[in-house]
Amino acid sequence: MTSDRLEGVRRELRRARSSGRIHGAYAFCGELGTGKREIALWFARLLLCRSTQEDPCGSCRSCRILATEAADPVHPDLQIVRPDGAFIRVEQIRMLQRGLSLVSNERGHRVVLIFEADRLRVEAANALLKTLEEPPDATTLVLVAERSNALLSTVRSRTTLVRFAPEAAARLIELLLADGLSEEAAWLAAEIGGGSHGAAREWADLNLEPALEMCEFLARVQEASVSEILDFAESFRGPTEKSRPRTELLLSVFDAVARRAAEAAADKRNHPGLVGWLDRIEAAASSRRELQRRNLNPQILVENLLLDLKEA
């Protein structure tokens, strides 16, 4: 997201605060790197600031407390909830609610930030509904998530949605090419790590080499022998928690490759090819859901996905 778009979100939130029309619950939703976390932290500082300025003043007691932990703020009236492992659990929500039942420490506004809210377990989301519908006085909850449709509809209906749009893909690729990345590397970083130039570069620094290797293997998987596919899948062998990041990276690369192929088929009016690649996209999405929900064997998941692609 460009700075102009972020400034537009800030402007709306400033207006809500100055008019006294702050909602009790928000959902900040957008892809990785679109600035939603940055704005959530800024909004928390703004609501906790004791001045009436348009931005956190930096000098009141509340701002001084927050300044000591600028990257990951600590404040007696700020509660932050993150996934405990793969999910946000009902026990975390109940602990949050117990804290909100107490009087504000600083006798001012209270803020709750729930990061990766799309990882709320169903029972945790249901436990949160009453608090979202009727937050305590002078309390604002901000749910931060990549996808609004991953939140329960009952949760979405009780929040004010703020969407964070990604930077245009063509512009992002242009910036990455100017950084010296190859065309394939720039395309991958924009597709998977995109949202902003900084997010795409950070993703590339961490993941580009293995992602390019995966992309190269996927390009020739239909010509590869079954033994080659099984050998490749064996590199995902190991405990699920250790192999999960590599498996999720492969699923992201697979999805990007399939989407590019589907777009090419659509451009050529190749209907059977388009349908086939759309099926592959859904297969990758289904594999990702299963990986998140159950303790699946990543090696078997990768084998099935690639053998299915070979036979397609």
Backbone bond lengths (Angstrom), bond angles and torsions (degrees), N, CA, C in turn:
res aa  C-N    CA-C-N  psi(-1)  N-CA   C-N-CA  omega(-1)  CA-C   N-CA-C  phi
1 M - - - 1.452 - - 1.516 108.69 -
2 T 1.311 117.22 136.54 1.448 120.36 179.89 1.506 110.02 -74.11
3 S 1.346 115.87 161.42 1.456 120.59 179.66 1.520 111.02 -62.08
4 D 1.364 117.53 -32.04 1.462 120.38 178.45 1.518 110.97 -62.73
5 R 1.326 116.84 -41.07 1.467 119.83 179.64 1.517 111.12 -68.81
6 L 1.319 116.99 -40.39 1.462 119.50 176.18 1.525 110.63 -62.34
7 E 1.314 116.12 -39.70 1.464 119.74 179.43 1.525 110.50 -63.95
8 G 1.342 116.52 -34.22 1.457 119.71 176.63 1.521 111.90 -62.80
9 V 1.332 116.91 -40.44 1.470 120.64 177.20 1.524 109.87 -65.75
10 R 1.343 116.23 -44.54 1.471 119.50 178.05 1.531 110.65 -57.78
11 R 1.319 116.14 -42.37 1.459 120.60 -177.99 1.525 111.16 -60.12
12 E 1.339 116.63 -43.40 1.465 120.22 179.22 1.526 111.52 -65.51
13 L 1.318 116.81 -38.91 1.468 120.01 -179.81 1.521 111.17 -71.56
14 R 1.321 117.04 -36.74 1.473 119.99 174.61 1.529 110.04 -60.50
15 R 1.336 115.36 -44.25 1.464 120.39 -178.67 1.523 110.30 -62.25
16 A 1.318 117.19 -40.68 1.463 120.44 178.98 1.519 111.01 -62.81
17 R 1.332 116.73 -40.97 1.460 119.62 -179.58 1.523 111.25 -68.44
18 S 1.332 117.69 -45.89 1.466 120.51 -176.42 1.529 111.94 -66.64
19 S 1.357 116.14 -28.21 1.467 119.48 179.93 1.525 112.10 -89.97
20 G 1.331 116.83 -3.37 1.458 120.26 -178.79 1.518 113.12 72.29
21 R 1.339 117.34 23.88 1.457 121.30 -177.72 1.529 111.21 -113.67
22 I 1.286 116.09 45.23 1.464 120.56 177.64 1.520 108.59 -76.53
23 H 1.313 116.49 130.31 1.460 120.58 178.74 1.530 110.31 -76.50
24 G 1.311 114.72 156.64 1.461 119.09 -179.95 1.515 113.15 -75.03
25 A 1.341 117.31 -24.79 1.461 119.87 -177.70 1.525 109.90 -148.37
26 Y 1.333 115.09 133.83 1.461 122.51 177.76 1.519 109.03 -123.12
27 A 1.330 115.62 155.70 1.466 121.76 168.67 1.518 107.10 -123.77
28 F 1.335 116.67 111.90 1.464 122.53 176.60 1.526 107.03 -93.52
29 C 1.332 117.65 110.38 1.464 120.61 -172.88 1.526 111.23 -124.91
30 G 1.318 115.66 135.49 1.454 121.59 178.04 1.509 110.24 174.65
31 E 1.320 115.87 163.05 1.450 121.23 -178.33 1.528 111.46 -63.61
32 L 1.332 114.91 165.26 1.459 121.47 176.48 1.524 109.36 -56.10
33 G 1.335 115.82 132.13 1.450 120.21 175.94 1.513 115.23 89.22
34 T 1.332 118.18 3.46 1.465 119.63 -177.95 1.525 113.69 -87.06
35 G 1.323 117.76 -0.39 1.464 120.66 173.99 1.511 115.47 97.11
36 K 1.336 117.92 5.14 1.465 119.34 -175.69 1.520 112.44 -65.65
37 R 1.332 117.69 -38.51 1.461 120.22 179.31 1.526 110.60 -68.47
38 E 1.313 116.21 -41.86 1.471 120.96 178.03 1.526 110.81 -58.37
39 I 1.329 116.88 -45.42 1.460 120.40 -178.95 1.527 111.05 -70.76
40 A 1.332 117.69 -35.78 1.468 120.25 177.94 1.529 110.60 -60.70
41 L 1.340 116.90 -43.49 1.466 120.43 179.43 1.525 110.79 -68.33
42 W 1.332 116.38 -39.71 1.480 119.66 176.97 1.529 110.31 -63.12
43 F 1.328 117.37 -43.16 1.465 121.63 -179.41 1.527 110.36 -63.63
44 A 1.325 117.53 -39.21 1.462 120.67 176.98 1.525 110.26 -60.95
45 R 1.326 116.98 -45.65 1.465 120.85 179.33 1.536 110.61 -62.71
46 L 1.338 115.82 -39.77 1.462 119.93 179.93 1.527 110.75 -63.69
47 L 1.324 117.81 -45.50 1.462 120.94 -177.83 1.522 112.21 -68.68
48 L 1.331 116.50 -31.30 1.470 120.01 -178.86 1.529 112.24 -84.69
49 C 1.335 117.60 -16.90 1.465 121.59 179.30 1.530 110.00 -63.99
50 R 1.320 116.67 138.82 1.474 120.86 -177.30 1.514 112.79 -89.74
51 S 1.323 118.34 -4.27 1.463 120.23 178.58 1.526 109.44 -89.45
52 T 1.314 116.80 176.11 1.469 121.59 177.65 1.526 111.32 -108.49
53 Q 1.324 116.86 16.22 1.456 120.23 -179.73 1.533 110.48 -69.61
54 E 1.339 116.10 164.94 1.461 120.86 -177.83 1.526 112.48 -72.85
55 D 1.317 116.94 -21.72 1.452 122.49 177.96 1.524 108.68 -128.61
56 P 1.338 117.83 160.50 1.472 118.94 176.33 1.524 110.33 -51.39
57 C 1.333 116.08 130.99 1.470 119.88 -171.19 1.525 112.59 -72.38
58 G 1.329 116.84 -28.99 1.454 120.09 179.65 1.506 114.65 84.22
59 S 1.338 117.94 -6.18 1.471 119.57 -175.27 1.524 114.05 -121.56
60 C 1.335 118.98 -18.66 1.461 119.56 179.14 1.529 109.48 -71.09
61 R 1.319 116.26 168.45 1.468 120.73 -178.24 1.520 111.33 -56.61
62 S 1.334 116.76 -43.79 1.455 120.66 -178.17 1.523 111.42 -63.01
63 C 1.329 116.93 -44.90 1.470 120.36 179.51 1.522 110.97 -65.31
64 R 1.318 116.76 -36.15 1.466 119.70 179.95 1.525 110.55 -67.53
65 I 1.329 117.12 -37.56 1.463 120.51 177.38 1.533 109.79 -63.17
66 L 1.318 116.31 -44.73 1.458 120.78 -178.09 1.516 112.03 -68.88
67 A 1.310 117.26 -31.80 1.462 121.10 -177.16 1.525 112.05 -64.95
68 T 1.329 117.36 -23.94 1.465 120.28 -178.21 1.529 111.79 -71.52
69 E 1.344 116.68 -20.57 1.472 121.44 179.71 1.524 107.99 -133.20
70 A 1.330 115.69 58.71 1.459 120.49 -170.14 1.529 113.14 -58.89
71 A 1.331 118.63 -39.81 1.460 120.53 -175.33 1.529 112.10 -73.73
72 D 1.313 117.24 -34.27 1.457 122.15 -178.26 1.523 106.83 -141.13
73 P 1.331 117.56 81.24 1.462 121.94 -164.78 1.520 114.89 -61.68
74 V 1.320 114.18 144.06 1.459 122.18 174.62 1.520 107.26 -122.17
75 H 1.327 116.79 127.82 1.464 122.59 -178.34 1.519 106.82 -154.09
76 P 1.331 118.72 141.62 1.474 120.14 -177.34 1.525 114.06 -62.46
77 D 1.340 117.67 -21.27 1.463 120.43 179.49 1.529 112.42 -111.07
78 L 1.318 115.78 19.41 1.462 121.06 174.80 1.527 108.51 -120.35
79 Q 1.309 116.22 122.64 1.466 120.83 175.73 1.525 108.66 -114.60
80 I 1.325 115.99 132.61 1.459 121.73 179.95 1.522 108.72 -118.98
81 V 1.318 115.86 128.98 1.462 121.92 179.25 1.524 107.99 -116.70
82 R 1.328 116.51 131.21 1.461 123.07 177.52 1.530 108.87 -131.09
83 P 1.333 117.65 162.17 1.467 118.74 176.93 1.523 111.83 -57.32
84 D 1.307 115.33 139.50 1.457 122.28 172.50 1.523 106.07 -99.16
85 G 1.340 115.55 92.97 1.453 119.57 -169.98 1.518 108.72 84.46
86 A 1.329 116.17 -127.03 1.468 120.20 -177.06 1.520 112.68 -85.73
87 F 1.331 117.91 -16.68 1.460 120.64 -171.80 1.530 112.09 -138.07
88 I 1.346 114.40 163.08 1.461 121.43 166.36 1.519 106.06 -93.10
89 R 1.315 116.23 123.89 1.462 120.71 -169.96 1.525 111.52 -101.27
90 V 1.330 115.25 160.33 1.459 120.95 -175.78 1.531 110.91 -61.72
91 E 1.340 117.45 -32.07 1.467 119.78 178.96 1.535 111.14 -62.93
92 Q 1.337 117.20 -35.20 1.460 120.66 178.16 1.525 110.87 -66.28
93 I 1.330 116.93 -39.52 1.467 120.80 179.71 1.528 110.50 -68.32
94 R 1.311 116.66 -39.07 1.465 119.05 179.22 1.526 110.82 -67.38
95 M 1.322 117.20 -36.75 1.461 120.54 175.89 1.538 110.42 -64.77
96 L 1.334 116.31 -40.95 1.461 121.12 176.17 1.520 110.54 -59.44
97 Q 1.319 117.13 -45.41 1.465 121.11 -178.14 1.520 111.81 -65.52
98 R 1.326 116.81 -35.41 1.472 119.01 176.17 1.521 110.31 -63.73
99 G 1.331 116.81 -40.17 1.455 120.03 177.80 1.516 112.34 -64.89
100 L 1.338 116.96 -38.78 1.469 120.59 -179.65 1.524 112.29 -72.26
101 S 1.328 117.40 -17.39 1.470 119.71 178.43 1.520 111.70 -75.78
102 L 1.327 117.05 -12.91 1.459 121.75 179.52 1.526 110.67 -88.79
103 V 1.314 116.25 164.32 1.463 121.52 179.37 1.521 109.64 -72.42
104 S 1.321 116.65 144.63 1.462 122.01 177.33 1.524 110.54 -55.01
105 N 1.320 117.06 132.97 1.467 121.27 -178.14 1.518 112.82 -64.29
106 E 1.343 116.50 -42.79 1.458 121.31 -176.20 1.521 112.46 -97.54
107 R 1.329 117.35 7.11 1.464 123.62 179.64 1.533 112.02 58.94
108 G 1.321 116.03 31.37 1.460 120.61 178.06 1.519 109.94 -129.40
109 H 1.323 116.51 -147.99 1.450 121.55 179.99 1.533 109.95 -74.32
110 R 1.338 116.02 154.23 1.460 121.03 172.68 1.526 108.72 -122.30
111 V 1.314 115.68 145.73 1.456 121.21 -176.73 1.526 109.42 -131.26
112 V 1.318 116.01 138.94 1.460 122.80 173.93 1.528 107.83 -121.11
113 L 1.321 117.39 125.88 1.453 122.48 174.47 1.529 107.87 -111.14
114 I 1.321 116.73 121.85 1.461 121.64 177.30 1.522 107.60 -111.43
115 F 1.338 116.49 99.55 1.448 121.47 -178.57 1.535 110.35 -81.88
116 E 1.350 115.07 147.28 1.471 121.93 -177.29 1.530 110.37 53.89
117 A 1.339 114.39 47.96 1.463 119.86 -176.65 1.517 112.45 -65.38
118 D 1.346 117.55 -17.03 1.461 119.09 176.11 1.527 111.46 -73.02
119 R 1.333 117.21 -0.98 1.470 121.28 175.21 1.533 111.70 -103.13
120 L 1.327 116.86 15.19 1.459 119.96 173.55 1.528 109.40 -66.07
121 R 1.319 116.60 126.14 1.462 118.74 171.39 1.524 108.27 -64.60
122 V 1.325 116.87 155.26 1.467 120.81 -176.02 1.521 110.82 -56.63
123 E 1.333 116.31 -43.63 1.475 118.42 -178.56 1.523 111.20 -68.25
124 A 1.331 117.73 -32.00 1.463 120.83 176.95 1.526 110.35 -69.56
125 A 1.332 116.41 -42.42 1.463 120.61 178.06 1.529 110.73 -62.24
126 N 1.316 116.35 -42.73 1.469 119.77 179.03 1.522 111.55 -64.30
127 A 1.342 116.21 -37.83 1.469 119.61 178.52 1.527 111.44 -66.11
128 L 1.328 116.65 -27.41 1.462 121.42 -177.60 1.525 113.28 -80.52
129 L 1.338 117.98 -17.57 1.467 121.77 -170.97 1.524 113.29 -55.88
130 K 1.324 117.33 -46.32 1.463 120.92 -177.31 1.527 110.93 -62.10
131 T 1.338 116.40 -39.66 1.465 120.40 179.65 1.527 110.64 -67.75
132 L 1.340 117.26 -38.36 1.462 120.40 178.11 1.529 111.06 -66.15
133 E 1.321 115.61 -38.30 1.464 119.96 -177.50 1.525 111.83 -73.02
134 E 1.320 116.14 -38.84 1.468 120.26 -178.98 1.528 109.81 -135.22
135 P 1.348 117.39 74.87 1.469 118.95 178.78 1.525 110.49 -63.79
136 P 1.325 118.13 151.78 1.462 120.41 174.06 1.531 110.11 -56.79
137 D 1.313 116.33 158.56 1.464 120.73 179.83 1.524 110.91 -55.13
138 A 1.339 115.82 143.21 1.466 123.06 176.83 1.533 111.85 53.90
139 T 1.324 115.17 40.49 1.471 120.93 179.34 1.524 109.21 -130.37
140 T 1.309 116.08 133.94 1.465 121.35 177.70 1.519 109.76 -126.38
141 L 1.317 115.91 129.94 1.460 121.88 175.69 1.523 109.10 -105.75
142 V 1.329 116.55 135.16 1.464 121.93 176.75 1.521 108.31 -123.39
143 L 1.327 115.54 115.33 1.464 121.30 175.49 1.524 107.91 -93.92
144 V 1.320 117.02 126.73 1.456 122.31 -177.90 1.524 107.91 -112.02
145 A 1.329 116.48 121.51 1.472 120.25 -174.57 1.520 110.29 -146.87
146 E 1.325 115.83 154.57 1.462 119.59 176.58 1.518 111.46 -75.81
147 R 1.333 117.10 -38.90 1.464 120.07 -175.07 1.520 109.85 -128.92
148 S 1.319 115.72 122.64 1.463 118.87 179.31 1.519 111.00 -66.51
149 N 1.350 117.37 -32.55 1.460 118.93 -178.03 1.525 112.96 -74.33
150 A 1.344 116.93 -6.23 1.464 120.08 174.43 1.529 110.94 -84.78
151 L 1.332 117.00 -11.49 1.463 121.28 175.47 1.528 108.74 -84.51
152 L 1.311 117.02 146.11 1.461 119.93 175.41 1.523 109.56 -57.29
153 S 1.322 116.77 143.77 1.468 120.13 179.97 1.524 110.96 -59.51
154 T 1.326 116.58 -32.77 1.470 120.08 178.65 1.526 111.56 -68.30
155 V 1.331 116.92 -28.81 1.463 121.07 175.55 1.529 109.70 -75.45
156 R 1.337 116.77 -47.23 1.471 120.87 -179.96 1.522 111.47 -57.22
157 S 1.321 116.85 -40.90 1.462 120.49 -176.02 1.520 112.91 -68.16
158 R 1.322 117.19 -16.83 1.456 120.93 -179.08 1.533 112.85 -102.09
159 T 1.331 116.76 8.79 1.459 120.65 -179.74 1.520 110.16 -126.41
160 T 1.326 114.94 158.26 1.461 121.48 172.19 1.523 107.60 -93.05
161 L 1.329 117.05 116.57 1.459 121.70 -174.08 1.528 110.84 -80.74
162 V 1.329 115.91 129.70 1.457 122.89 172.56 1.518 106.63 -120.26
163 R 1.332 117.02 115.16 1.464 121.05 -176.84 1.524 110.68 -92.26
164 F 1.323 115.25 140.53 1.464 122.49 177.83 1.534 107.22 -117.09
165 A 1.329 116.02 111.93 1.466 120.61 -176.02 1.521 110.78 -87.56
166 P 1.322 117.34 145.19 1.469 120.55 177.99 1.520 111.32 -75.83
167 E 1.318 115.15 161.31 1.455 120.37 173.22 1.528 108.96 -67.42
168 A 1.324 117.66 145.38 1.461 121.50 -178.85 1.522 110.28 -55.36
169 A 1.346 116.18 133.99 1.467 121.31 -174.57 1.523 112.01 -59.62
170 A 1.335 116.89 -41.58 1.471 119.71 -177.79 1.525 110.86 -62.52
171 R 1.321 116.63 -42.00 1.466 120.69 178.98 1.517 110.30 -66.36
172 L 1.318 116.43 -39.71 1.460 121.03 -179.47 1.528 110.64 -63.54
173 I 1.326 116.87 -44.26 1.469 120.50 178.12 1.527 110.41 -62.23
174 E 1.317 116.51 -40.00 1.464 121.20 178.34 1.532 110.98 -58.99
175 L 1.329 116.34 -43.69 1.464 120.56 179.71 1.529 111.03 -66.52
176 L 1.326 116.81 -39.59 1.462 120.97 -178.82 1.527 111.33 -70.10
177 L 1.322 117.36 -36.09 1.462 120.50 174.99 1.525 110.36 -63.71
178 A 1.331 115.87 -39.00 1.464 120.01 178.15 1.527 111.16 -65.62
179 D 1.340 117.02 -25.13 1.469 121.27 176.76 1.525 111.96 -76.74
180 G 1.325 116.97 -8.96 1.460 120.05 178.76 1.511 115.11 104.36
181 L 1.327 118.77 4.45 1.458 120.82 178.08 1.524 109.78 -75.47
182 S 1.328 116.28 149.90 1.459 120.79 175.07 1.530 109.16 -69.28
183 E 1.325 116.75 167.61 1.463 119.97 -179.58 1.528 111.46 -60.26
184 E 1.348 116.62 -44.59 1.468 119.75 -179.75 1.520 111.06 -66.05
185 A 1.320 117.26 -40.39 1.461 121.09 179.98 1.527 110.45 -66.75
186 A 1.341 116.70 -42.03 1.464 120.29 179.51 1.526 110.64 -64.48
187 W 1.334 116.39 -40.60 1.465 120.04 178.70 1.531 110.80 -63.67
188 L 1.335 117.17 -45.53 1.464 120.54 -179.95 1.524 111.38 -62.43
189 A 1.329 116.93 -46.04 1.467 120.67 -178.39 1.523 110.79 -63.33
190 A 1.338 116.81 -38.34 1.461 120.35 179.28 1.527 110.99 -69.67
191 E 1.337 116.41 -40.07 1.461 120.62 -177.84 1.523 112.55 -70.25
192 I 1.328 116.54 -42.62 1.461 120.01 -171.47 1.531 112.17 -99.50
193 G 1.324 116.73 -42.05 1.461 119.28 -176.13 1.506 113.33 -100.70
194 G 1.344 116.70 5.37 1.458 121.38 -171.22 1.513 115.16 -68.80
195 G 1.323 113.08 -169.58 1.456 120.92 -172.22 1.505 107.94 120.79
196 S 1.315 115.58 -43.66 1.464 122.22 175.43 1.527 107.64 -154.73
197 H 1.325 115.77 161.76 1.460 120.96 178.59 1.530 110.37 -59.29
198 G 1.329 116.53 -45.92 1.463 120.79 -178.93 1.513 112.44 -62.14
199 A 1.337 116.48 -41.63 1.468 120.05 -179.93 1.521 110.98 -66.03
200 A 1.335 116.54 -40.12 1.460 120.20 -179.95 1.525 111.15 -66.50
201 R 1.328 117.35 -39.99 1.461 120.25 178.35 1.522 111.00 -66.89
202 E 1.313 116.86 -40.76 1.472 120.54 178.48 1.530 109.87 -62.36
203 W 1.340 116.25 -43.24 1.463 119.60 178.01 1.526 109.81 -61.63
204 A 1.322 117.25 -44.12 1.462 121.07 -178.60 1.523 111.32 -61.85
205 D 1.320 117.08 -41.53 1.461 120.67 179.90 1.522 111.49 -60.28
206 L 1.315 116.55 -34.29 1.465 120.83 -175.55 1.530 113.43 -90.95
207 N 1.345 116.88 -31.37 1.467 119.16 -165.73 1.515 116.35 -127.21
208 L 1.325 118.26 -7.70 1.458 119.14 -166.55 1.529 113.46 -61.66
209 E 1.326 117.87 -44.69 1.468 119.67 -175.68 1.527 112.07 -60.69
210 P 1.354 119.60 -53.94 1.471 118.01 178.39 1.520 112.53 -65.48
211 A 1.334 118.12 -32.08 1.467 120.37 -179.93 1.521 111.15 -65.53
212 L 1.334 117.49 -40.44 1.463 120.68 178.02 1.529 111.11 -65.66
213 E 1.339 116.81 -37.81 1.469 120.27 176.82 1.530 110.55 -63.41
214 M 1.336 116.32 -41.98 1.457 120.11 178.19 1.524 110.82 -64.67
215 C 1.324 116.25 -41.41 1.460 121.28 179.96 1.530 110.54 -61.59
216 E 1.330 116.24 -42.09 1.464 121.27 179.57 1.531 110.57 -64.33
217 F 1.340 117.23 -40.61 1.464 119.94 179.91 1.526 110.48 -67.41
218 L 1.325 117.53 -41.06 1.464 120.67 179.76 1.525 111.17 -62.97
219 A 1.348 116.30 -32.89 1.462 120.10 -178.84 1.522 111.97 -65.54
220 R 1.335 117.06 -24.16 1.469 119.50 -177.31 1.527 112.70 -119.29
221 V 1.324 116.69 14.46 1.465 118.91 -173.90 1.529 111.97 -64.77
222 Q 1.324 117.99 -31.35 1.459 118.96 -178.24 1.528 112.09 -71.78
223 E 1.341 117.07 -20.94 1.464 120.96 175.80 1.529 111.68 -95.15
224 A 1.331 116.76 -11.40 1.468 120.72 -177.57 1.527 110.42 -73.27
225 S 1.317 115.27 151.92 1.472 119.58 176.10 1.528 109.09 -78.31
226 V 1.315 114.88 162.29 1.466 120.18 178.07 1.527 110.26 -60.20
227 S 1.344 116.93 -38.89 1.470 119.49 -179.61 1.528 110.93 -65.18
228 E 1.329 117.47 -36.61 1.469 119.84 176.61 1.524 110.90 -63.31
229 I 1.321 116.62 -41.53 1.466 120.84 179.28 1.524 110.28 -64.86
230 L 1.330 116.66 -42.49 1.464 119.71 179.41 1.529 111.21 -65.49
231 D 1.329 116.94 -37.75 1.469 120.79 176.93 1.529 110.38 -63.80
232 F 1.332 116.19 -42.98 1.467 120.26 178.76 1.530 110.21 -62.70
233 A 1.318 116.61 -45.24 1.466 121.03 -178.94 1.523 111.69 -63.49
234 E 1.350 116.77 -28.77 1.467 119.85 -178.75 1.527 111.71 -65.08
235 S 1.347 117.31 -22.51 1.465 119.46 178.00 1.525 111.87 -68.43
236 F 1.339 117.38 -8.77 1.463 121.94 177.29 1.530 111.09 -99.96
237 R 1.320 115.16 8.75 1.460 120.23 -178.84 1.517 110.29 -72.14
238 G 1.329 116.54 144.89 1.459 121.38 177.87 1.510 111.35 136.16
239 P 1.329 117.88 176.93 1.466 121.22 178.79 1.525 110.48 -55.54
240 T 1.322 116.47 140.64 1.461 121.47 -175.21 1.522 112.19 -54.80
241 E 1.331 117.69 -44.51 1.467 119.91 -175.55 1.527 111.54 -64.94
242 K 1.347 117.68 -31.09 1.463 120.24 179.74 1.525 111.53 -81.15
243 S 1.324 116.88 -35.23 1.463 120.26 -177.27 1.525 112.76 -91.08
244 R 1.341 117.45 -8.65 1.470 120.82 -177.36 1.529 113.07 -58.47
245 P 1.361 120.31 -46.62 1.472 118.80 -178.36 1.525 112.86 -59.19
246 R 1.332 117.11 -41.96 1.466 120.17 178.94 1.532 110.94 -67.07
247 T 1.326 116.40 -37.99 1.463 120.15 178.39 1.522 110.69 -66.00
248 E 1.326 117.27 -43.01 1.459 120.74 179.05 1.524 110.89 -64.80
249 L 1.346 116.80 -34.82 1.462 119.60 176.66 1.530 109.86 -64.32
250 L 1.328 117.33 -44.90 1.465 119.76 178.20 1.526 110.85 -59.69
251 L 1.322 117.75 -42.65 1.459 120.63 179.70 1.526 111.01 -62.57
252 S 1.332 116.71 -36.82 1.464 120.21 177.76 1.525 110.88 -67.15
253 V 1.337 116.14 -43.15 1.467 120.04 178.30 1.531 110.11 -65.17
254 F 1.313 116.89 -43.95 1.465 121.94 178.33 1.527 110.08 -57.31
255 D 1.323 116.65 -46.00 1.468 121.24 -179.62 1.525 110.86 -62.27
256 A 1.345 117.30 -43.71 1.465 120.91 -179.99 1.527 110.80 -63.37
257 V 1.331 117.16 -44.95 1.470 121.53 179.86 1.531 110.02 -63.14
258 A 1.323 116.81 -43.16 1.467 120.50 -178.56 1.524 111.06 -65.51
259 R 1.322 117.04 -39.49 1.474 120.05 179.55 1.526 110.68 -66.18
260 R 1.328 117.24 -40.37 1.465 119.74 177.93 1.529 110.17 -63.57
261 A 1.319 116.55 -41.94 1.462 120.05 179.28 1.530 110.91 -66.36
262 A 1.326 117.34 -37.55 1.470 120.67 178.89 1.527 110.65 -65.48
263 E 1.333 116.74 -40.30 1.465 120.32 177.69 1.528 110.74 -63.82
264 A 1.343 116.61 -40.59 1.471 120.40 178.68 1.521 110.29 -64.42
265 A 1.337 117.20 -41.57 1.467 120.45 178.95 1.526 110.89 -64.40
266 A 1.329 116.19 -39.43 1.465 119.73 178.85 1.525 111.03 -64.83
267 D 1.335 116.56 -41.40 1.470 120.74 179.55 1.527 111.27 -61.80
268 K 1.337 116.65 -34.03 1.463 121.71 -178.48 1.531 112.01 -90.39
269 R 1.346 116.06 4.44 1.475 122.01 -177.62 1.530 111.35 56.44
270 N 1.335 114.94 35.15 1.463 121.41 177.88 1.526 108.01 -91.18
271 H 1.326 115.45 87.17 1.466 119.35 -173.66 1.527 113.05 -63.06
272 P 1.353 120.09 -47.51 1.473 119.25 178.80 1.530 111.92 -59.30
273 G 1.350 116.44 -40.69 1.458 119.35 178.45 1.516 112.05 -64.04
274 L 1.335 116.44 -40.79 1.466 120.62 178.73 1.521 110.96 -62.01
275 V 1.338 116.29 -46.69 1.470 120.48 179.68 1.524 110.91 -60.88
276 G 1.340 115.57 -41.95 1.461 119.37 179.66 1.517 112.53 -61.74
277 W 1.335 116.84 -44.31 1.459 119.21 -179.59 1.527 112.11 -71.21
278 L 1.317 117.41 -32.85 1.473 119.31 174.97 1.531 110.25 -63.61
279 D 1.333 116.15 -36.39 1.468 119.75 175.47 1.520 110.64 -63.21
280 R 1.334 117.02 -39.87 1.468 120.82 179.50 1.528 110.81 -65.85
281 I 1.337 116.26 -38.11 1.473 120.33 177.89 1.523 110.06 -61.90
282 E 1.325 115.98 -43.98 1.469 119.76 179.14 1.529 110.67 -66.28
283 A 1.343 117.08 -35.13 1.472 120.47 178.53 1.525 110.41 -63.79
284 A 1.339 116.84 -41.24 1.466 120.40 178.35 1.520 110.50 -65.41
285 A 1.336 116.46 -41.65 1.470 119.93 179.16 1.523 110.97 -64.47
286 S 1.332 116.50 -40.69 1.466 120.58 178.40 1.523 110.69 -64.73
287 S 1.332 117.15 -40.62 1.466 120.84 178.45 1.524 110.71 -62.94
288 R 1.334 116.67 -39.89 1.465 119.99 179.25 1.531 110.88 -64.30
289 R 1.339 115.88 -43.45 1.465 119.20 178.90 1.521 111.20 -61.57
290 E 1.325 116.38 -43.31 1.457 120.21 -179.44 1.527 111.45 -65.84
291 L 1.322 116.48 -36.87 1.463 120.68 179.25 1.527 110.46 -64.31
292 Q 1.332 117.00 -36.96 1.463 121.51 -178.97 1.525 111.97 -76.11
293 R 1.325 116.21 -34.19 1.461 119.76 -173.67 1.523 113.69 -85.30
294 R 1.336 115.92 -31.21 1.460 118.61 -173.15 1.520 110.85 -131.10
295 N 1.327 114.84 161.13 1.459 120.67 -179.92 1.533 109.18 -84.27
296 L 1.348 115.44 66.56 1.461 120.57 -177.26 1.518 111.61 -76.52
297 N 1.326 115.93 157.93 1.455 122.52 173.97 1.530 108.11 -81.31
298 P 1.351 119.31 109.87 1.467 120.83 -176.90 1.523 113.03 -58.22
299 Q 1.339 117.04 -35.43 1.459 119.68 -179.46 1.530 110.52 -61.03
300 I 1.324 117.23 -45.50 1.464 121.12 -179.82 1.520 110.21 -66.49
301 L 1.333 116.90 -39.47 1.462 120.67 178.95 1.533 110.60 -59.92
302 V 1.336 116.77 -45.50 1.466 121.30 -179.41 1.528 110.31 -66.80
303 E 1.332 117.20 -43.00 1.467 120.33 177.73 1.526 110.68 -55.33
304 N 1.326 116.46 -49.57 1.468 120.79 -176.79 1.524 111.24 -63.19
305 L 1.317 116.15 -42.03 1.460 120.63 -178.11 1.532 110.91 -63.78
306 L 1.332 117.33 -44.58 1.454 121.29 -176.39 1.527 112.66 -76.57
307 L 1.319 117.06 -37.34 1.464 119.04 176.99 1.524 110.42 -65.90
308 D 1.328 115.96 -36.02 1.461 119.70 176.73 1.518 110.58 -64.76
309 L 1.352 116.79 -39.96 1.464 120.89 177.96 1.526 110.70 -65.00
310 K 1.329 116.85 -40.35 1.469 120.52 179.55 1.529 111.42 -62.25
311 E 1.313 116.25 -38.61 1.460 120.47 -176.95 1.522 112.49 -81.28
312 A 1.334 118.04 -15.40 1.471 121.03 -174.90 1.526 111.00 -63.88
